[in-house]
Amino acid sequence: MNGREVIVELVDVHKVYPLGETEVHAVRGVSFRVEKGDFISITGPSGSGKSTILNLIGCIDKPTSGVVKIAGVETGTLNDRQLTELRQKTLGFIFQSFNLIPVLDVYENVEFPLLLGKERPGKRETEEWINFLLEATGLASHRRHKPSELSGGQRQRVAIARALATKPKIVLADEPTANLDSKTGKAIIELMKKLNQELDTTFIFSTHDPEIVAVADHVIRLQDGRIVEEIRSGRDRGPAAKAGAPS
Amino acid sequence: MSVALKIAFRNILRHKTKTLIVGVLIAIGIMVLIVGNSLMDTAERGIAQTYVESYTGHLLITGRHHGNVTIMGLEGPDAMDAVMPVVPSFAQVFEYVANHPRVAAVNPQATAGALVDYEHRRGLTQAFGIDPEYYQDMFPDNIEILRGRMLLPGEEGIVLNEQVVRRLERTGEVRVQPGDRVILTGISTAGGVRVREVPVRGVFRFRHGNPAVNFVSLVDITNVRALAGMKLLQVTEAELTELEARLLGGVDEDELFGGLEDSLFSDLFADADVFGEGAWLFADVLDEDALLAGFGAPEDEPVEGIGAVSAAAQSDAWHFLLVKLVDGADPKAVAAELEQWLAAHGIDAMVSDWLSGAGAVASLATGTKLVFNIVVVVIAVVAVIIIMNTLVISVTERTTEIGTMRALGAQKSFVRRIIVWETVMTAGLFGLVGVAAGLLVLLILNWSGIEAPNAFFEVLFGGKVLRPVPSLRSIVSSLVIVLAIGVASSLYPVSIALRTEPVQAMQE
């Protein structure tokens, strides 16, 4: 290890789903660590347990056994309210199908997670930060558009901006390019990588796409619920945060 | 505007068709509620006002009894067998009640059902035994004299109801005139058959009559007591016809029941009047006990103001003491106070409200309202089911959306707020539309008036025409009901929404 902060830690995690009278072992004794600022890809074939691990890290599912620690907090000890609070403060989500709220426009969608917290930043500060995110994702001119008026790529950009709105330590992306054409998918990955470097936000995403895997500096390869390969590339990280960006 | 409210509002606009279906149902329901409740309230007020102002006053004091005692007498299947109770310790009760600071007027009254015979015509009347002074003081404007005049204080006689006279005169061959005499026959299992001949003093009609009271005639209390088999308080000399004099005078038992051929009955059997239609001969005119009990009625000290007790009112045998209260007095509070006083003085009497005294007919409005309320409950349940189903579909369609909100950090309370806001806004908005539509319908009905198609509705409407006025109570209660429907409808959909796990955001 290189002494950087461990932001995610899984220790001997198992996840078993009941399926009728049988059980499906989605994850079998997985252990790994993610360091702050990682751009990590969890990859593997369908049914290998990628999404399950992402859900466990995202605190939207609980392990059958083992320990999941997010930003030093063991999630198994938290109740629903505390888990929700942890998600709101610490995690950002990017979904395969974008999952924007259809009745809110671009600006409101990005602002949405900020309005869910107990401690809300001031109105001006919020506006500046959302404008920065919209600029960064190339959506400044679409701020009052409804999701239905945007292309798939634009919707995923909104989802990225929304995932970063609360300045989370970790952004989780579940196959973020699966519903996009390859050109748009590549652009989205480049955007995520750029924001990862500029904001020092940890990105964890599941994907099948080898092109995306190639960009990652930490790759976890799964098969049948087990880690079969873990690769850490020595990368040169960019500045911790973009100069002038609100902290 | 909070983000939950914003999302709820935009969701309503987004699902226009669903919103419209639910909304129209709510609006119609509220309209029915407003119109129905206002109709009921107007009718109820009409009946209450009519009875309180014209027949019952606010409260009735009666002797303790089981079953229904109304100003018309006993009601129910045992009415013929039971004895109508009198107010015990009447003079004491009268004095206390008449001088009570929240009592505006009192009216002692008794009642007896009677057949009316006049010139071989027969009718039926409910005789209200009254003291005219107290009666007119309590109900100053409730009758209109059509012929003759009202009874005078202390005077014997009857003021016949127009409807009774109409029956007696139906063939057009006779006309009842003041000064004529009618035969009143009271019949009951308890009191036997009692007959009185009474001079007609006038003919009247109730200004706010209805089929239930249109056969009531006003009679001096002495005759009503006799008809009802109550204790007799006064003896009057009967004016006998020649035939009656022959029958009752100068005969002894031997003569009466001796040889049939030359007995009194030989003449009687020849006289069809005695046994023909309208025969009244074998009635028990006066019984001995009653005669004896009537002598020596107490002479109490007269009391000032409305409490001044006339000779008739001081007499013991009255079925009711009707009580009218001063404006603003709470009948329930006064009734409780009177009950307490009666109990403290060991007087076995009861205090009832006007509705109990008015009897089954006036209870019709209350009964109808009950039926209407049951209909309202049914409508409400149907509305809840329809709205709930629509919301359940709406929530199920938004599982991913709700899961996404939860994944992004929305607490369950946030999701609940959205669903409840959606329901309450829909119910509130269309509820107001329903209120407006209801008021419009009432305005039209008030302008046009609803004519009572028959006697049943006349009673129900408290008159011949009902002009419903919107009541604030009905508007407020309707809005409360619609909001309750809204909240009740959202409970199940909310529970479904709250069961939505954030992981469902991933399950597109």
Boltz contact constraints between the chains, C-beta under 6 A:
constraints:
  - contact:
      token1: [A, 55]
      token2: [B, 503]
      max_distance: 6.0
  - contact:
      token1: [A, 60]
      token2: [B, 407]
      max_distance: 6.0
  - contact:
      token1: [A, 60]
      token2: [B, 502]
      max_distance: 6.0
  - contact:
      token1: [A, 60]
      token2: [B, 503]
      max_distance: 6.0
  - contact:
      token1: [A, 61]
      token2: [B, 503]
      max_distance: 6.0
  - contact:
      token1: [A, 84]
      token2: [B, 409]
      max_distance: 6.0
  - contact:
      token1: [A, 84]
      token2: [B, 411]
      max_distance: 6.0
  - contact:
      token1: [A, 87]
      token2: [B, 409]
      max_distance: 6.0
  - contact:
      token1: [A, 88]
      token2: [B, 409]
      max_distance: 6.0
  - contact:
      token1: [A, 93]
      token2: [B, 407]
      max_distance: 6.0
  - contact:
      token1: [A, 97]
      token2: [B, 508]
      max_distance: 6.0
  - contact:
      token1: [A, 99]
      token2: [B, 404]
      max_distance: 6.0
  - contact:
      token1: [A, 99]
      token2: [B, 505]
      max_distance: 6.0
  - contact:
      token1: [A, 103]
      token2: [B, 7]
      max_distance: 6.0
  - contact:
      token1: [A, 103]
      token2: [B, 10]
      max_distance: 6.0
  - contact:
      token1: [A, 103]
      token2: [B, 11]
      max_distance: 6.0
  - contact:
      token1: [A, 103]
      token2: [B, 14]
      max_distance: 6.0
  - contact:
      token1: [A, 113]
      token2: [B, 408]
      max_distance: 6.0
  - contact:
      token1: [A, 113]
      token2: [B, 409]
      max_distance: 6.0
  - contact:
      token1: [A, 115]
      token2: [B, 3]
      max_distance: 6.0
  - contact:
      token1: [A, 116]
      token2: [B, 409]
      max_distance: 6.0
  - contact:
      token1: [A, 116]
      token2: [B, 410]
      max_distance: 6.0
  - contact:
      token1: [A, 174]
      token2: [B, 506]
      max_distance: 6.0
